[in-house]
Amino acid sequence: MSDPFFEEPRKKPKLVHEIGQDLAAISIAELDERIAALKDEIQRLEAEKAKKSAVMAAADGLFKSR
């Protein structure tokens, strides 16, 4: 039975790739998987940046018009 006041530690997601990691022992197939995962992450970051830029532009427009 779990205690509602005790928060269980969150599991960290498995890292697909660590920046600067030694790549010598990694297969070509695994390199391809990591490249795909990093490209997906770049797209996710760019989408979030675009959303935040739109919010910032809307806020700037709202406050500059006064």
C-alpha positions in Angstrom: 0.0 0.0 0.0 1.4 3.4 -0.9 1.5 6.3 1.4 -0.3 9.3 -0.2 2.1 11.7 1.6 5.3 9.9 0.4 6.3 10.7 -3.1 8.1 7.9 -4.8 11.3 9.0 -6.7 10.7 9.5 -10.3 12.5 7.3 -12.7 14.8 9.2 -15.1 14.2 8.4 -18.7 16.9 6.3 -20.4 19.3 8.6 -22.2 19.4 7.7 -25.9 22.5 9.7 -26.3 24.8 11.8 -24.1 26.6 14.8 -25.7 30.3 14.1 -26.0 30.0 10.4 -25.4 32.6 8.1 -26.7 31.2 6.6 -29.9 33.9 4.0 -30.7 31.9 1.0 -29.4 28.6 1.9 -30.9 27.3 0.1 -34.0 26.3 1.8 -37.2 22.6 0.8 -36.6 22.7 2.3 -33.1 24.3 5.5 -34.5 21.4 5.7 -37.0 18.9 5.3 -34.1 20.6 8.0 -32.1 20.7 10.3 -35.1 17.0 9.8 -35.7 16.2 10.4 -32.0 18.3 13.6 -32.0 16.6 14.8 -35.2 13.2 14.2 -33.5 14.3 16.1 -30.4 15.5 19.0 -32.6 12.1 19.2 -34.2 10.4 19.1 -30.8 12.6 21.9 -29.5 12.0 24.0 -32.7 8.3 23.5 -32.3 8.4 24.7 -28.7 10.6 27.6 -29.6 8.0 28.6 -32.3 5.2 28.5 -29.8 7.1 30.6 -27.3 8.1 33.1 -30.0 4.4 33.4 -31.0 3.4 34.1 -27.4 6.2 36.6 -27.1 5.2 38.4 -30.3 1.6 38.5 -29.2 2.6 40.0 -25.8 4.9 42.5 -27.4 2.1 43.6 -29.8 -0.4 43.9 -27.0 1.9 46.0 -24.8 3.5 48.1 -27.5 0.2 49.3 -28.9 -0.7 51.2 -25.7 
